[in-house]
Amino acid sequence: ASDVNACDPSSAALDAFVADLPNAKVGSDPNECIKSSDIVFLAVKPQHIDSVFQQLTSPGNCLFVSIAAGVPIAKLESGLNTDRIVRVMPNTPCLVLNKCCDSC
């Protein structure tokens, strides 16, 4: 958890995140978060992606993983000013658990 940075404009969302990962670093400034990150997950609703682009001043050398459904790679490249993009599709039934099976 100490290697995880999280950014969200909602203090309630950050509080919930810290409750699950107490050693994570959190803040509301995406540029500060990106400075110390190698991989950045863009987990925003598609209608908010332009706002994210406007807030970022420099993507540095981060790899961006977008979970914003329907946002094309070309738009991500243009908005983030980088071609270091991975685009994944969200899947509502997908869950992340602490263990994957009884033998783990």
C-alpha positions in Angstrom: 0.0 0.0 0.0 2.9 2.4 0.6 3.6 2.3 -3.1 0.1 3.4 -4.0 -0.9 7.0 -4.7 -4.6 7.9 -5.1 -6.1 11.1 -6.3 -9.8 12.1 -6.2 -11.5 15.4 -5.9 -13.9 13.9 -3.3 -12.5 13.8 0.3 -15.1 11.1 1.1 -13.7 8.9 -1.6 -10.2 9.4 -0.4 -11.2 8.6 3.2 -12.8 5.4 2.0 -9.7 4.5 0.0 -7.4 5.1 3.1 -9.7 3.0 5.2 -9.0 0.0 2.9 -5.3 0.9 2.3 -4.1 2.8 5.4 -0.5 3.3 4.1 -1.5 4.6 0.7 -0.7 8.2 -0.2 -3.7 10.3 -1.2 -4.4 13.8 -2.4 -6.6 15.9 -4.6 -3.9 17.2 -7.0 -3.5 14.8 -9.9 -0.2 16.4 -10.9 1.3 15.6 -7.5 0.1 12.1 -7.7 1.6 11.6 -11.1 5.0 12.9 -10.2 5.7 9.9 -8.1 3.9 7.3 -10.2 5.0 4.9 -12.9 1.5 3.7 -13.8 -1.6 5.8 -13.6 -5.1 4.3 -13.8 -7.7 6.7 -15.2 -10.8 5.4 -13.5 -13.2 8.2 -14.4 -16.5 8.3 -16.1 -16.1 9.2 -19.8 -17.9 12.5 -19.4 -15.2 13.6 -16.9 -12.1 12.7 -19.0 -11.8 16.2 -20.6 -11.7 17.7 -17.0 -8.9 15.3 -16.2 -7.0 16.4 -19.3 -7.4 20.1 -18.3 -6.0 19.4 -14.8 -2.9 17.6 -15.9 0.1 19.8 -16.7 2.6 17.1 -17.6 2.2 13.4 -17.8 5.9 12.7 -17.3 6.9 9.3 -18.4 3.9 7.5 -16.9 2.0 4.6 -18.5 -1.7 5.5 -18.4 -4.3 2.7 -18.1 -7.7 4.1 -19.0 -10.8 2.5 -17.7 -13.0 5.3 -19.2 -15.4 3.4 -21.4 -15.8 4.6 -24.9 -12.9 7.1 -24.9 -10.7 6.2 -27.9 -7.0 5.9 -27.7 -6.5 8.8 -30.1 -8.4 11.1 -27.7 -6.4 9.8 -24.7 -3.1 10.4 -26.6 -4.1 13.9 -27.6 -5.5 14.8 -24.1 -2.6 13.3 -22.2 0.1 14.4 -24.7 1.6 10.9 -24.7 1.4 7.6 -26.5 2.0 5.5 -23.4 -1.6 4.4 -23.2 -3.3 1.1 -22.4 -7.1 1.1 -22.8 -9.1 -1.6 -20.9 -12.9 -2.1 -20.9 -14.7 -2.0 -17.6 -16.6 -5.1 -16.7 -19.3 -4.7 -14.0 -19.2 -8.3 -12.8 -15.5 -8.2 -12.4 -14.4 -8.2 -8.7 -11.0 -7.9 -7.1 -10.6 -10.1 -4.1 -7.8 -10.7 -1.6 -7.5 -14.3 -2.8 -8.6 -15.9 -6.0 -9.4 -19.4 -4.8 -9.1 -21.7 -1.8 -5.6 -22.8 -2.7 -4.2 -19.3 -2.8 
